[in-house]
Amino acid sequence: MQQALNKQLYFLAQRWRKEPVKSALLDLEKSLYCSLDELENIQNSRLIALLNHAIETVPFYKKHYAEYSGVIKDAKADTVKEIFTSLPILSKADILKNRDLFYSSKTYSCYTNVSSGTTGEPFTYPCDHTSWAYRHASLIRLIEFYGVKFGSRYGYFFGQHWKSEFQLKTKLKDWFFNRDRVSAFNINPSAVDALLKAFKRNRTVYLLGYPSVLVEFFKIAIEELNFNSQELNIKLIIATGETLESFQKIYLESIFNCPVVNYYGSSEGGFGGFVGAEGLMQENMETSVLTIEKHDKISKTDLFLRQFPLIKIQTDDVCKISLGNPNTKLKHRVLGEISGRTGDKIMLPSGKQVHSVILDYFFDLFINDPNVLKFRFEFYTDKVELLIKSQKAALDVKFVERILLEFKNLFPDDSLDVKKVDEIPYMANGKNRPWVQF
């Protein structure tokens, strides 16, 4: 009864926010068991609509796709993918340098979304309510595909900002979404014990979040608190935000004897892929297009972004394509093994270890600041440096003071040097990371 009520309240609230999650879910449920041909037709028709919208109403694409405009206008379901493959890849640098040119001349109902900067290039953009609805609906569809009713109580193993004003907003959202949040930045025996009691009291049904935090949490629970998995009735674990490593999957499955799956998404690219019943990553074809570029890098396209389309946006994630043609229960295109961000710990000069994702939250405070095009924290045994590539000739003094103050609030036993640089080089594997440990 509580689950059904939570689900209906959620749909009503999203309808009030003008986010059509319920209608998006009904649409996605209709195509869940479609054939690959049927899914490709849906994906291709939505891709044609997006590309024509881009060249007709978005200044950046009018210029960027000028030589392709004729073939885009003539594109059909059986030709659009070939055209799409030939289109140039979009980088975050393209967006940061040409931000005003990405807005459509048409107006859509949107909210401000944050690309938190996991590649060291943070920015915000208007995310259409329809796109947001399909992102939520895709996760709901995945949860219910594995036999868990949406609206059930769940544990959310994610980040938690250290600023009180952000925390209040987070607590309200957690109450609304019927979840207990496990902060990735506060994993210790006392916090674990309190949350285990909350999970028991609230009859938590599934867990969602960073795999590294899930593993760390339950290692403490078992090794230090004598936790017995029979005390909880966990039916599903969904990992996201980081690469789900095989040892993490095996460890969590051994505790709860339930499916441990992951989905692949991002703020810019939406819900891109999910793990099906056979344990293979599959493309969420009704909402996204993923293409594998040079060096196996993934580019992503959200098919429902209209106010600020992000077409073939480059990621630092890598996909090793599956060989052969596996027969899967769901016919969505099988992708292969995706690897990206991991939940590594950073060692500070003071000796304290912190979860690396905390740095994403740090630059939430400075999103769209004209001082920042790209950044990287460098952690040494005796110091911490923050490199900033800027479009300004010099960093504002007040901006630097804010950076130093927030760093001291976050890491009171450590200090920071801020340096303006002309360029921040890629790592050896061609990846730009927001931090590096020396």
N, C-alpha and C positions, 0 to 999 in steps of 0.2 A: 504493500500500500504506500509506504513512504517513498519507495523508488518511483512508482508511477506518478505520485504527486510532484516529486522533484523534477521529473522529466517534463510534465505539463507546465510547471512554473517556469522552467527554463525556456521552453518554446514561447510562452507568453511574453517573458521579459525580452527575448531576442526580437520578437515581433514588434514590441514597443520601441526597441532600439533601431527598428527598420532593417534588421538583419534576418533575411528569410531562411533561417536554418531548417525549419520544418519542411518547407517546400523543397529545399535543396536535398534534404535527406530522402524525401519521397522520390525525387528524381534519381538519386544515386542508387536507391534500393531497386529501382526498376532495371537498372543495367548491371547489377552486381554479377549475375550469372549469364550475361550476354556472351556470344561467341566473340572471338578475336576480330573477325570481320565487322561485326556490329559495333564493337568498341572503337575500332579504327574509324568507322564512319562518323561516330559521335565526335571523336577527337579531331578529325580532319575538318568537319563542318565548323566546329568552334574555332579552330585555328585559322581557317579562311576568314571568318568574321572578324577575328582579332587583327589579322594583318591588314585587312581593308580599312578597319577603323583607324589603325595606326597611320597608314599613309594618307588618309583623308583628313584626320583631325589633330595629329600630333606633330608639331614642327620638327622635332628631332628626326622622326622616321620619314617625314616627307623628304628631307635632305639625305638622310643616311641610306634610305632604300630607293633613291631616285631611279637608279638603273634597273631596279626590279619591279617598279610600280606597274608596268604593263602586264608582266606575267602574273603578278599578284592579283590584279583585277580579273584576269582570265583563269585563275586557278580553279581546279576541280578536285574532288576528293581523291582521285588517283594521281594527281600531279603536285599537290601542295607540299608533300613531304620532301620531294626533290628540290622544290624551290626553297623551302625552309632550310634545308641542309646547306644551301649555298649562301644564305644570309650571313652577314658578319656577326661575330660574337660581341655582346655588350659587356663592358667592364664597369666596375664601380667607379673608376676614374672618369669614364664617359659621363656618368650620371652626375658626379660631384662637380664637374667642369661645365656641364650644360643643363643644370637642374631646371631652369625656367622653361626649357624647350621640350620637356617631357610631359607637360600638362596638356591634356586634350582640350580642344576648344568647346567641347560639350561638357556639361556639368552632371556629375554623378554623386549619389549619396555615399559618403566616405567617412572614415575615421583615420587618425594619424597612426601609422604603424612605424615601428622602430626596427631598423637593421642594427643589431646591437654591436656589431663590429668584431665578429669572430675572425675576420680576415684583417682587422686593423684599419678598416675603412668604414666608419659609422655614418649613417644618414637616416633621415626619416622620409616618409613618402605617404601620400594619401592612398589608403587601401579601400577599394570599393566594398560596400557592405555585402554585395553579392559574393565577391571573392571570399570575404571573411566567413560568410555563411557556409560556403562549400568546403572551406578548410575545417570548420567545426563538424559539419555533417560527415566528412570523410573519416574523421576520427571516430565519430559515433558509429558509423557503419562498420568500421574495423572492430570496435569493441563488441558490437552485437553479433558480428560474424563468428566470434569466438565464444558465443553463448552467454555473455554478460549483458544484463539489461542496463541501458544507459539511465543514469539517475541514481545508480547504486553508489554507496559510500566508497571513496577511494583515497589512497595515500598518494600524495603528490611530492615526488622527490626532485625538487627543483631549487632554483636560487631564491634568495630573499635579500632585498636591498637593505643596507645598513641604515639608510635615512628613515627617520620616523614617519615622515609624511608619505613615503612610498609604502612603508609597512602597513599603515592604516588602510590604504587603498587595497593592498594585497589581502589583508584579513577579511575585508568585506567581500572581495571576489571569492576567497576560499569558502566563506560561509554560503555564498550563493551557489557555488558549484558543488557543494556537499562533499568537501574534501578536507583532509588533514595534511598540512604542508610540512614536509621534512626539508629543512634548509640545508642545501649542499655545503654551507659554510659553517655549520654548527653541529657536526657529528661527534658526539662524545657520549659516554655511558649514561649520564644524567638525561640528556635530550632524547637518546634512544629509548630509555626506560619510560619516559613520559609519553612518548608517541606510541610505543607498543601498547600501553594501557589505553590510549585513545583509540587505537585500532580495534582492540578487544571490545571496548565500551560501545563503539559506533558500528561494530559488525562490518568492518571494512571488507570489500569484496574483491577489489583489484588494485594494482599499484602501477603508477605511471611516472617516468622520469629518467634521470641520468643513470645509466647502468653502473658507473663507477661508484655513485653514491648509494645505490641499492645494495651493492656488494659490501661496501664499507659498513653500512648500517647493520646488515644482518650478521656480518662477522663479529661486530661488537655484541650484538644481541645474543649470539650463540656462545661465543668464547668468553665473554665477560659477565653476561646476565643470565646464562643458562636458559635461554629462550627455547621453547618447544614449539615447532611449527604447527603442531596439532591445535594450538591455542587459537589460531586464526584460520579462517576459511577462505584463503586466497585462491581465486579461480583463474586469474590472468595477470601477467606482468607485461607491460608495454614499455620498452626502452626507447628513448629518443634524446636528441640533443648531442649525442656522441655516438661513435662507432660501438656497436654491441660486439664485444670480443667473444670468441668461442668459449673461453674459460669462464667468463662472466655468465654466459647463458647456461653452461653446464652446472655451475655452482648454484644459481638461483633455481634451476629445475630440480636439483637434488634436494633442496629445502622444501619446496612446496608441491612438487609433482604436478605442475600445471604448465600450460603453454607460456613460453617466454619469447616474445616477438618484438620486432621494432618497426617503426615507420620512419621514413626519410622526408624531412621537410625543412623549410627555412622561411624567414619572414618575407624575403623577396620572391621566392619561388613557389610558396604555398606547399600543399600536401603533395609531395612528388611520388612517393612510393611506399609500399607496405609489404610485410612478410605474410605470405599466404600459408595455407595448411601444410604445404610440403617444406616449409622453411626457406623458401626462395624469395628474394626481393622482387616485387612486381610493380610496374608503373601504374600509378593512379590515373588511368588514361582519360577519364571523363573531365578531369580538372587541370591536368598538367601535360607538358611535353618535356621529356628529358632527352637530350642528345649527348652522345659521347664524342668529345673532341680530341684534339691532339694530346698525346701523353695520357689518354684515358680520362681527361678532365670532363666533368659534367657541366653542361649548361642547362638552365631551367627556364621554363616559361609557364606562368600562371595564365590559364586561358580566360580568366574572368576579370583581370585587371583592365580597366578602361580609362579611368581618370589619369592614371600615371602608368602606362604599360611598361613592363620590364620584359623585353623579348630576348630570349637566348642569353640571359644574364650568366656570366661566368662564375663558377664556384671554384673553390680549391679542393673539392671532393673528387675522389677517383672511383671509377667503376670498372672492375674487371668483368667483362661480358661473359655470361654463361655460354658454354659450348653446347651444341645440340639443340633439340627442341623438346624440352621436358613437358610431359603431359600433366597439367595442373588442374585442380578443381575449379579455380577461377582462371579465366582465360586472358586476363590482363597480361600485357607483354612482360616476359621474364627478363630482368635486367642483369643480374649477377651480383657480385660481392662489392658493396659500397663501403669505402673507408673515408673518414674525414676527421673531425675533431675528436680528441680523446680526453678522458678525464684525468689527465696528469696532475700531479701536485707540484707546486712551486716551493722551493726552499728559499726563504728570506735570509738576509745576512744575520738577523737576530736569532736564527735557528728555527723560527716558526714555519710550519708547513701550511699552505693554503690551497684550496681547490682553484684551478686555473680559470674556471668560468666566472669567478668573482670580478675579473677584469672587464668582462662584457658589461657588467652592471656599473662599473666605474665610469665608463664613457657614455652611459645613459644620461649622465649629468651635463654632457657637453655636445650632445648631438646637434649637428647643423651649426656649430660654432665656426665662424669663418677662419679661425686660427687652424683648424684641423682638416687636412686632407687624408692623412694616413698617420698611424702611430704604431709604436712598438715599445713595450717594456723590456728592458734587458736586466736580468737578475744575475749579479755576480756574488762571490763569497763575501765581499767587503762593501758593496754598494748596489744601488738600484738606479738605473738611468731610464728616462722616458724620452724616446726620440719622436719628434713631431715634424712631419712634412706639412708645410702650410702654404696657402696662396697669398699670405701677407709677407711683406718684407721683413717684419720682425714680429715676434709674439707679443701680444699686449701684456703689460706688467700685471694688470688685475687678473687676466686669464691665468697666468702662471701662478699667481698667489692663490687662486681658487684651486688649481691642480694640487699644489703643495699642501693646502689645508685639508682637502679631501683625502689625500694619500695618508696624511698624519692621523686623520680620524679613523681611517681603515686599518692602518698598520702603525700604531703609536710608537713601537720600538724601533722603527726603521725610518730612514730619510730618503729623499728622492732628489736627483738632479734632472732638470728639464733642459733638453737641447733641441734647438731647431736645426734640421738637416735638409739638404737638397733632395735626397732620395733615401728610401729605405729598401735595401736589397732583398730580393727573394731568398728563401732558404735553399739549401742544396737540392731539394726535390721540387723547386719551382713554386713553393708555397709561401705566401705571406702570412705570418702568424702575428697575433697581437702581443706575443711575449716569447722570450727565449731564455733558457737557463744556461749559464756558463759555469 
